[in-house]
Amino acid sequence: MRFWGLCAALLALGGIVMAQAPAPRADGNLNQVMRGILFPNSNLLFDVQSNDPETFGKRGSGGGASASYGGVYTGWMIVENAAVALAEATTLITVPGRMCENGKPVPVNNDDYKKFAEGLRTAALEMLAAARKKDRDAATMATDTVATACFDCHDKYRDVTDRCGA
């Protein structure tokens, strides 16, 4: 009987420990997340429109990390990874407490902002599905969905003076 009581207590304690996971925190402002993750990865996706993904990731020449590690990931894997980065970044751009470059809080509670972030996730997952199939036509069409998702949010929050966090 004591054994089952001990097991129940340990399970309850485990549930308490698991429930206390640390909350995500924002270490950079929204513009830094955009420039560091979304901008370079969305441009890799847009490159599918004019270049064959099978040629992506050629090893660079010279020194440094970009030359040393260029070519480790190649072809469609680059497109898949960029799509995953965009999908995962939607979580980062909705972390409470993140600030805009202008010092105002990111409007993570605004319904339209949530909708824009979800639109980006949907677009990224569409691209991911196309990349996994190595379907360049579908990937090219998905770039349109990605561009639309970016435009919708930028039109409301970035391309209007001092709007982020408004």
Disulfide bonds with the S-S distance in Angstrom:
Cys100-Cys164 1.71
